[in-house]
Amino acid sequence: MKPSTELHDLIKSLTKSEKRFFKLHSALQSGDKNYLRIFDAVDKQKVYDEDAIKKTFAKETFIKHLPSEKNHLYKLILKALRAYHSESSVSGVLKQEIKNIEILYQKALYTECNKLLHRAKKIARDNERFYYWFELLSWEKMLLEEAYESGEFTKDLDALIEEERDVIEKLRNLAAYHILYSKINYVFRSGGYVRTDEEHAMVEEISEHPLIKGKNTALSRRAATICFYTQGFCHWAKRDWRTSLTKFERAKEILDQNPLVRSDLPKRYIRTLHYIINAQIELDDLKSAKSNIKLMRDLPGTPGFQGQNIEAQVFVASFLSELRLLDRGGEHVKAMALSDAILAGMEEMGERLHKEHELEFHFALSRVHFGGGEMNKALFWLNKVLNDNEPTLRQDIFTYARLFNLMIHYELGNFDLLEYIVRSTQRFLSRRQRANQMEIVLMDHIKKLARATTPEAKQELFLSMQVRFKPLLKDPNESLVLKYFDVVSWVNAHVEGLTYSEVVRRSLKASK
């Protein structure tokens, strides 16, 4: 059985200051500290090698119990991290305050307990941490009982019950919004843009829900951000970019107006900003999108935006947005210049890079190299997608990658392969019932292009595609292909004898 790498992963995730704190924290304990020696040995390894650890400490008695020593070390690191980060988040502060209240209560120090409780309640109320607020109300009722037994009747039990009822209602309201958000998020995570009748029905059901459709249905600022965020998703699904942008901007505005809530919801803020950027790209407002990418990259390190998970999220969202921005603007040479920085960042993230983001990066890199005329590199990155066997996540990318693959192989002159690849793609789409008329026209014409022997015949086929595409693109479902790769600009480039980038830049200029 392969040794677990959990300890190695945890140690490698530690920052320099966290490692220093762990060492200082360990110094407070007496007795042998063999776990520190294991810590240093593991920390030196780039890839975990348990046999090397055993060899290093072969003469030591503790190595006979390495699994238990590793487990002990893992727990000690987590204990040190809990102490180190105890006041770095609202939840950490409230957990600590509730524990202090419990200790004081058990020691019958009710006056001191009351002081802590009211301070903690203010923190929970200001930050809309309803779960902690509800728990604190439970402690307040216990303290109220103690006060009654001492003959003190200064507190109003009815007011406390009413406050508890209000908190419970806000909790229910927030939970209901979380469920709606999870449903809309599932649609996008599994298939990307909404395409099928079933997916449209799911989005319509959510958009018509009273909590989403109604006015003033959110009972807290947290719930309001989810409401507008979900509304933004619903309009995104309908490709109503303008309204979608308005909804996401409203969610961002609420968070900006409430810094305490924003600093407690950094990931939601970054996701909201990410969709604002992408909506601006869809609306060809590339200047605003570029400005917001800079805003996003300035977030790490500011209050509420600390930690490796935030850095990772900003890296992914900002670089995917920038690649998309440059692709939309026909700036493919600039986009290709980002490759080294992106690959270095992806390698540094390692297991922290989610599969969906890895797929998106590979597909985006393929598109920008295609735009820049580097077809071999475009095929290299696309094969990273095609050779992945992910069964459920982002099936839209796998589908359109197969269609994009046809265009790359045509540009590479792999005409002998193309007929086979077209048949394979047709079978794939048939099994998934995903082929629209745009895709059928593309596959049919590429198969004929592979057989065409003269420039005149090829030109006639590109002109035919141009004519066939025009009426189809009026249908939002048919034009969806353009969100993944600009097949129209590719066709126009061949018809007019221009580069792909030139046609994309011209189209952008014409849209303004």
C-alpha positions as CSV (number, residue, x, y, z in Angstrom):
1,M,0.0,0.0,0.0
2,K,1.3,3.4,-1.0
3,P,2.2,5.6,2.0
4,S,-0.1,8.6,2.6
5,T,1.3,12.0,1.6
6,E,-1.1,14.0,3.8
7,L,1.7,15.0,6.3
8,H,4.0,16.0,3.5
9,D,1.1,18.0,1.8
10,L,0.4,19.8,5.1
11,I,4.0,20.7,5.8
12,K,4.6,21.9,2.3
13,S,1.5,24.2,2.5
14,L,2.9,26.0,5.6
15,T,4.2,29.5,5.2
16,K,7.6,30.6,6.7
17,S,5.8,32.3,9.6
18,E,3.6,29.3,10.2
19,K,6.7,27.0,10.4
20,R,8.4,29.4,12.7
21,F,5.3,29.5,15.0
22,F,5.1,25.7,15.0
23,K,8.7,25.5,16.1
24,L,8.2,28.1,18.9
25,H,4.9,26.4,19.9
26,S,6.8,23.0,20.1
27,A,9.5,24.6,22.3
28,L,7.0,25.1,25.1
29,Q,6.5,21.3,25.4
30,S,8.9,19.2,27.5
31,G,10.3,15.8,26.7
32,D,11.7,14.2,23.5
33,K,10.7,15.9,20.3
34,N,11.4,13.3,17.6
35,Y,8.4,14.7,15.7
36,L,10.5,17.9,15.0
37,R,13.2,15.8,13.4
38,I,10.6,14.1,11.2
39,F,9.1,17.5,10.4
40,D,12.5,18.8,9.2
41,A,13.2,15.6,7.2
42,V,9.8,15.7,5.4
43,D,10.1,19.5,4.8
44,K,13.3,18.9,2.9
45,Q,11.6,16.5,0.5
46,K,10.1,17.9,-2.7
47,V,8.2,14.6,-3.3
48,Y,7.4,12.5,-0.3
49,D,9.6,9.5,0.1
50,E,8.9,7.4,3.2
51,D,11.7,4.9,2.5
52,A,14.1,7.8,2.6
53,I,12.7,8.9,6.0
54,K,13.1,5.3,7.3
55,K,16.7,5.2,6.1
56,T,17.5,8.5,7.7
57,F,16.3,7.4,11.1
58,A,17.2,3.7,10.7
59,K,19.1,3.6,14.0
60,E,16.3,5.4,16.0
61,T,13.8,3.5,18.1
62,F,10.9,5.8,17.2
63,I,11.1,4.9,13.5
64,K,9.5,1.6,14.3
65,H,6.3,3.5,15.1
66,L,6.5,5.9,12.1
67,P,2.7,5.8,11.3
68,S,1.8,6.9,14.9
69,E,4.7,9.4,14.9
70,K,3.4,10.9,11.7
71,N,-0.2,11.1,13.0
72,H,1.0,12.7,16.2
73,L,3.0,15.3,14.2
74,Y,0.0,16.0,11.9
75,K,-2.2,16.7,14.9
76,L,0.4,19.0,16.6
77,I,0.8,21.0,13.4
78,L,-3.0,21.5,13.2
79,K,-3.1,22.5,16.9
80,A,-0.4,25.1,16.3
81,L,-2.2,26.4,13.2
82,R,-5.4,26.7,15.2
83,A,-3.5,28.9,17.7
84,Y,-1.7,30.9,15.0
85,H,-5.0,31.6,13.1
86,S,-7.3,31.9,16.1
87,E,-7.9,35.6,15.5
88,S,-7.4,35.8,11.8
89,S,-11.1,35.3,11.0
90,V,-14.4,36.2,12.4
91,S,-15.3,32.5,12.9
92,G,-12.0,32.0,14.7
93,V,-12.6,34.9,17.1
94,L,-16.2,33.8,17.8
95,K,-15.2,30.2,18.5
96,Q,-12.6,31.4,20.9
97,E,-15.1,33.8,22.6
98,I,-17.7,31.1,23.0
99,K,-15.1,28.8,24.6
100,N,-14.1,31.5,27.0
101,I,-17.8,32.1,27.9
102,E,-18.2,28.3,28.6
103,I,-15.1,28.4,30.8
104,L,-16.3,31.4,32.8
105,Y,-19.8,30.0,33.1
106,Q,-18.5,26.7,34.5
107,K,-16.5,28.7,37.1
108,A,-19.7,30.7,38.1
109,L,-18.1,34.0,37.0
110,Y,-21.4,35.2,35.5
111,T,-20.7,38.9,35.5
112,E,-17.5,38.4,33.5
113,C,-19.3,35.9,31.3
114,N,-22.0,38.5,30.5
115,K,-19.4,41.0,29.4
116,L,-17.8,38.6,27.0
117,L,-21.2,37.4,25.7
118,H,-22.4,40.9,24.7
119,R,-19.1,41.7,23.1
120,A,-19.3,38.4,21.1
121,K,-22.9,39.1,20.2
122,K,-22.0,42.4,18.7
123,I,-19.3,40.8,16.5
124,A,-21.7,38.1,15.4
125,R,-24.4,40.7,14.6
126,D,-22.1,43.1,12.8
127,N,-20.7,40.2,10.7
128,E,-24.1,38.5,10.2
129,R,-22.7,35.2,11.6
130,F,-26.2,33.8,12.5
131,Y,-25.1,30.4,13.6
132,Y,-22.8,31.8,16.3
133,W,-25.3,34.5,17.1
134,F,-27.9,31.7,17.8
135,E,-25.4,29.8,20.0
136,L,-24.7,33.0,21.9
137,L,-28.4,33.5,22.5
138,S,-28.5,30.0,24.1
139,W,-25.8,31.1,26.5
140,E,-27.6,34.3,27.2
141,K,-30.8,32.4,28.2
142,M,-28.7,30.2,30.5
143,L,-27.2,33.4,32.1
144,L,-30.7,34.8,32.4
145,E,-31.8,31.8,34.3
146,E,-28.9,32.2,36.7
147,A,-29.8,35.9,37.1
148,Y,-33.4,35.0,38.0
149,E,-32.2,32.5,40.6
150,S,-30.2,35.4,42.2
151,G,-33.2,37.6,42.3
152,E,-32.3,39.8,39.3
153,F,-35.1,40.5,36.9
154,T,-33.7,43.3,34.8
155,K,-33.7,41.4,31.5
156,D,-36.7,41.0,29.3
157,L,-37.1,37.3,28.4
158,D,-39.7,38.1,25.7
159,A,-37.3,40.4,24.0
160,L,-34.7,37.6,24.0
161,I,-37.1,35.1,22.6
162,E,-38.1,37.6,19.8
163,E,-34.4,38.1,19.0
164,E,-33.9,34.4,18.8
165,R,-36.9,34.1,16.5
166,D,-35.5,36.8,14.2
167,V,-32.1,35.1,14.1
168,I,-33.7,31.7,13.2
169,E,-35.7,33.3,10.4
170,K,-32.6,34.9,9.0
171,L,-30.8,31.6,9.2
172,R,-33.6,29.9,7.3
173,N,-33.6,32.6,4.7
174,L,-29.9,32.4,4.2
175,A,-30.0,28.6,4.0
176,A,-32.8,28.8,1.3
177,Y,-30.6,31.1,-0.8
178,H,-27.6,28.8,-0.4
179,I,-29.7,25.9,-1.8
180,L,-30.8,28.0,-4.8
181,Y,-27.2,29.1,-5.5
182,S,-26.0,25.5,-5.3
183,K,-28.6,24.5,-7.9
184,I,-27.6,27.1,-10.4
185,N,-23.9,26.5,-9.7
186,Y,-24.4,22.8,-10.5
187,V,-25.8,23.6,-13.9
188,F,-22.7,25.7,-14.8
189,R,-20.1,23.4,-13.2
190,S,-21.4,20.4,-15.1
191,G,-22.1,21.9,-18.5
192,G,-20.8,25.4,-18.7
193,Y,-23.2,27.6,-20.7
194,V,-26.8,26.4,-20.5
195,R,-27.7,24.6,-23.7
196,T,-30.3,21.8,-23.4
197,D,-34.1,22.2,-22.8
198,E,-33.6,20.5,-19.4
199,E,-30.9,22.9,-18.3
200,H,-33.0,25.9,-19.5
201,A,-35.9,24.5,-17.4
202,M,-33.7,24.2,-14.3
203,V,-32.6,27.8,-14.7
204,E,-36.1,29.1,-15.4
205,E,-37.3,27.3,-12.2
206,I,-34.7,29.0,-10.1
207,S,-35.2,32.5,-11.7
208,E,-39.0,32.2,-11.0
209,H,-38.5,31.2,-7.4
210,P,-40.1,33.8,-5.0
211,L,-36.8,34.4,-3.2
212,I,-35.1,35.3,-6.6
213,K,-38.0,36.9,-8.4
214,G,-39.5,38.8,-5.4
215,K,-38.4,42.2,-4.1
216,N,-36.8,42.7,-0.6
217,T,-36.9,38.9,0.0
218,A,-33.4,38.8,1.4
219,L,-33.3,39.3,5.2
220,S,-29.6,40.0,5.5
221,R,-26.8,41.5,3.5
222,R,-25.3,38.0,3.1
223,A,-28.5,36.7,1.7
224,A,-28.8,39.8,-0.6
225,T,-25.4,39.1,-2.2
226,I,-26.5,35.5,-2.9
227,C,-29.8,36.8,-4.3
228,F,-28.1,39.2,-6.8
229,Y,-25.3,36.7,-7.6
230,T,-27.9,34.0,-8.4
231,Q,-29.9,36.5,-10.5
232,G,-26.7,37.3,-12.4
233,F,-26.3,33.6,-13.1
234,C,-29.8,33.2,-14.3
235,H,-29.5,36.1,-16.8
236,W,-26.1,34.7,-17.8
237,A,-27.8,31.5,-18.7
238,K,-30.2,33.5,-21.0
239,R,-27.1,35.3,-22.4
240,D,-28.5,38.6,-21.3
241,W,-25.1,39.9,-20.6
242,R,-26.2,43.5,-19.8
243,T,-28.7,42.5,-17.1
244,S,-26.3,39.8,-15.8
245,L,-23.6,42.5,-15.4
246,T,-26.0,44.8,-13.5
247,K,-26.9,42.0,-11.1
248,F,-23.2,41.0,-10.4
249,E,-22.3,44.6,-10.0
250,R,-25.1,45.0,-7.4
251,A,-23.7,42.0,-5.4
252,K,-20.3,43.6,-5.5
253,E,-21.7,47.0,-4.4
254,I,-23.4,45.4,-1.3
255,L,-20.1,43.8,-0.4
256,D,-18.1,47.0,-0.9
257,Q,-20.6,48.9,1.3
258,N,-20.2,46.3,4.1
259,P,-16.4,45.7,4.6
260,L,-17.0,43.3,7.5
261,V,-19.1,41.0,5.4
262,R,-16.8,41.4,2.4
263,S,-13.7,40.4,4.4
264,D,-15.6,37.3,5.7
265,L,-16.7,36.4,2.1
266,P,-13.5,36.9,0.1
267,K,-14.1,34.0,-2.3
268,R,-17.6,35.2,-3.1
269,Y,-16.2,38.7,-3.8
270,I,-13.6,37.3,-6.2
271,R,-16.2,35.1,-8.0
272,T,-18.5,38.1,-8.4
273,L,-15.7,40.2,-9.8
274,H,-14.7,37.3,-12.1
275,Y,-18.2,37.3,-13.6
276,I,-18.3,41.1,-13.9
277,I,-15.1,40.9,-15.9
278,N,-16.5,38.1,-18.2
279,A,-19.8,40.0,-18.7
280,Q,-17.7,43.1,-19.7
281,I,-15.8,40.9,-22.2
282,E,-19.0,39.6,-23.7
283,L,-20.2,43.2,-24.1
284,D,-16.8,44.1,-25.7
285,D,-16.0,46.6,-22.9
286,L,-12.4,45.4,-22.7
287,K,-11.1,48.5,-21.1
288,S,-13.4,48.0,-18.0
289,A,-12.6,44.3,-17.9
290,K,-8.8,45.1,-17.9
291,S,-9.3,47.6,-15.1
292,N,-11.2,45.0,-13.0
293,I,-8.5,42.3,-13.6
294,K,-6.0,44.8,-12.0
295,L,-8.4,45.3,-9.1
296,M,-8.6,41.6,-8.6
297,R,-4.9,41.1,-8.6
298,D,-4.5,43.9,-6.0
299,L,-6.7,42.0,-3.5
300,P,-4.3,39.4,-2.0
301,G,-2.8,40.7,1.2
302,T,-5.5,43.2,1.9
303,P,-7.9,42.8,5.0
304,G,-9.9,39.6,4.5
305,F,-8.0,38.5,1.4
306,Q,-5.1,36.6,3.0
307,G,-4.1,33.0,2.5
308,Q,-3.0,30.6,-0.2
309,N,-6.5,29.7,-1.2
310,I,-7.2,33.4,-2.0
311,E,-3.9,33.7,-3.9
312,A,-4.8,30.6,-5.9
313,Q,-8.3,31.8,-6.7
314,V,-7.0,35.2,-7.8
315,F,-4.3,33.6,-10.0
316,V,-6.9,31.4,-11.7
317,A,-9.6,34.0,-12.2
318,S,-7.3,36.8,-13.3
319,F,-5.3,34.8,-15.8
320,L,-8.3,33.0,-17.3
321,S,-9.9,36.4,-17.7
322,E,-6.8,37.9,-19.2
323,L,-6.4,35.1,-21.8
324,R,-10.1,35.5,-22.7
325,L,-9.7,39.3,-22.9
326,L,-6.7,39.1,-25.2
327,D,-8.4,36.3,-27.3
328,R,-11.5,38.5,-27.8
329,G,-9.3,41.5,-28.7
330,G,-7.3,39.6,-31.3
331,E,-4.1,40.1,-29.2
332,H,-2.9,36.6,-29.5
333,V,0.8,37.3,-29.4
334,K,0.4,39.1,-26.1
335,A,-1.7,36.2,-24.8
336,M,0.9,33.6,-25.8
337,A,3.5,35.7,-23.9
338,L,1.6,34.9,-20.7
339,S,2.2,31.1,-21.1
340,D,5.3,30.9,-19.0
341,A,3.8,32.8,-16.0
342,I,0.7,30.7,-16.2
343,L,2.5,27.3,-16.4
344,A,4.8,28.3,-13.5
345,G,1.7,29.3,-11.4
346,M,-0.1,26.1,-12.3
347,E,2.9,24.0,-11.3
348,E,3.3,25.9,-8.0
349,M,-0.3,25.3,-7.2
350,G,0.0,21.6,-7.7
351,E,-3.0,19.7,-6.1
352,R,-4.6,23.0,-5.2
353,L,-5.5,23.6,-8.9
354,H,-9.0,22.3,-9.4
355,K,-9.6,20.0,-12.4
356,E,-12.1,22.4,-13.9
357,H,-9.5,25.2,-13.9
358,E,-6.8,23.0,-15.4
359,L,-9.2,22.1,-18.2
360,E,-10.0,25.8,-18.8
361,F,-6.3,26.8,-18.9
362,H,-5.4,24.1,-21.4
363,F,-8.3,25.0,-23.6
364,A,-7.6,28.7,-23.4
365,L,-3.9,28.1,-24.2
366,S,-4.9,26.1,-27.2
367,R,-7.1,28.9,-28.5
368,V,-4.6,31.7,-28.1
369,H,-1.8,29.6,-29.8
370,F,-4.3,28.9,-32.6
371,G,-4.9,32.6,-32.9
372,G,-1.2,33.3,-32.9
373,G,-0.6,30.8,-35.7
374,E,1.3,28.3,-33.6
375,M,-0.8,25.2,-34.5
376,N,1.5,22.6,-33.1
377,K,1.3,24.2,-29.6
378,A,-2.4,24.7,-30.0
379,L,-2.8,20.9,-30.7
380,F,-0.5,20.1,-27.8
381,W,-2.7,22.0,-25.3
382,L,-5.9,20.7,-26.8
383,N,-4.7,17.1,-26.5
384,K,-4.3,17.8,-22.8
385,V,-8.1,18.3,-22.8
386,L,-9.0,15.5,-25.2
387,N,-6.9,12.9,-23.4
388,D,-8.5,13.7,-20.0
389,N,-11.1,11.1,-19.0
390,E,-13.1,13.4,-16.7
391,P,-16.7,11.9,-16.9
392,T,-18.9,14.6,-15.5
393,L,-17.2,18.0,-15.1
394,R,-17.5,20.6,-17.8
395,Q,-18.7,18.4,-20.6
396,D,-19.1,21.5,-22.7
397,I,-15.4,21.9,-22.9
398,F,-14.8,18.3,-24.0
399,T,-17.5,18.7,-26.6
400,Y,-16.2,21.9,-28.2
401,A,-12.6,20.8,-27.9
402,R,-13.4,17.9,-30.3
403,L,-14.9,20.4,-32.8
404,F,-11.9,22.8,-32.3
405,N,-9.7,19.9,-32.9
406,L,-11.0,19.6,-36.5
407,M,-9.9,23.2,-37.3
408,I,-6.4,22.7,-35.8
409,H,-5.8,19.5,-37.8
410,Y,-7.0,21.3,-41.0
411,E,-4.5,24.1,-40.4
412,L,-1.8,21.5,-39.8
413,G,-2.6,19.9,-43.1
414,N,-3.5,16.5,-41.6
415,F,-6.0,15.8,-44.3
416,D,-5.6,12.0,-44.1
417,L,-6.6,12.0,-40.5
418,L,-9.4,14.5,-40.7
419,E,-12.0,12.2,-42.2
420,Y,-11.5,9.7,-39.4
421,I,-11.6,12.5,-36.8
422,V,-14.8,14.0,-38.2
423,R,-16.5,10.6,-38.1
424,S,-15.3,10.1,-34.5
425,T,-16.6,13.5,-33.5
426,Q,-20.0,12.9,-35.2
427,R,-20.4,9.7,-33.2
428,F,-19.4,11.4,-30.0
429,L,-21.9,14.2,-30.5
430,S,-24.6,11.8,-31.6
431,R,-24.2,9.8,-28.3
432,R,-24.5,13.0,-26.3
433,Q,-27.3,14.5,-28.5
434,R,-25.4,17.7,-28.6
435,A,-24.9,18.5,-32.3
436,N,-26.5,21.8,-33.4
437,Q,-26.8,22.9,-37.0
438,M,-23.6,25.1,-36.7
439,E,-21.6,22.1,-35.6
440,I,-23.1,19.9,-38.3
441,V,-22.3,22.4,-41.0
442,L,-18.7,22.8,-39.6
443,M,-18.1,19.0,-39.6
444,D,-19.6,18.5,-43.0
445,H,-17.5,21.3,-44.6
446,I,-14.2,20.3,-42.9
447,K,-14.7,16.7,-44.2
448,K,-15.1,18.1,-47.7
449,L,-12.1,20.5,-47.2
450,A,-9.9,17.6,-46.4
451,R,-10.8,16.1,-49.8
452,A,-10.6,19.3,-51.8
453,T,-7.5,19.4,-54.0
454,T,-7.5,22.9,-55.4
455,P,-7.5,26.4,-53.8
456,E,-10.6,27.3,-55.7
457,A,-12.5,24.3,-54.3
458,K,-11.4,25.2,-50.8
459,Q,-12.4,28.8,-51.2
460,E,-15.8,27.7,-52.4
461,L,-16.3,25.6,-49.3
462,F,-15.3,28.5,-47.0
463,L,-17.7,30.8,-48.8
464,S,-20.4,28.1,-48.4
465,M,-19.8,28.0,-44.6
466,Q,-19.9,31.8,-44.5
467,V,-23.4,31.7,-46.1
468,R,-24.7,28.8,-44.1
469,F,-23.5,30.2,-40.7
470,K,-25.2,33.7,-41.2
471,P,-28.9,32.7,-40.6
472,L,-27.9,30.1,-37.9
473,L,-26.1,32.7,-35.7
474,K,-29.4,34.5,-35.1
475,D,-30.3,31.5,-32.8
476,P,-28.7,31.9,-29.4
477,N,-28.2,28.2,-29.1
478,E,-26.5,28.0,-32.4
479,S,-24.2,31.0,-31.7
480,L,-23.1,29.4,-28.4
481,V,-20.1,27.8,-30.2
482,L,-18.6,31.3,-30.5
483,K,-18.1,31.4,-26.7
484,Y,-15.6,28.6,-27.1
485,F,-13.9,29.4,-30.3
486,D,-14.5,32.0,-33.0
487,V,-15.3,29.7,-36.0
488,V,-16.8,32.7,-37.9
489,S,-13.6,34.7,-37.8
490,W,-11.7,31.6,-38.9
491,V,-13.9,31.2,-41.9
492,N,-13.8,34.9,-42.8
493,A,-10.0,34.9,-42.5
494,H,-9.8,32.1,-45.1
495,V,-12.3,33.8,-47.4
496,E,-10.5,37.2,-47.3
497,G,-6.9,36.0,-47.1
498,L,-6.2,37.7,-43.7
499,T,-4.8,36.3,-40.5
500,Y,-7.2,35.1,-37.8
501,S,-6.0,37.9,-35.4
502,E,-6.6,40.6,-38.0
503,V,-10.2,39.5,-38.5
504,V,-10.9,39.2,-34.8
505,R,-9.6,42.8,-34.2
506,R,-11.6,44.1,-37.1
507,S,-14.8,42.5,-35.7
508,L,-14.2,44.0,-32.3
509,K,-13.7,47.4,-33.9
510,A,-16.9,47.0,-35.9
511,S,-19.0,46.0,-32.8
512,K,-18.2,49.4,-31.1
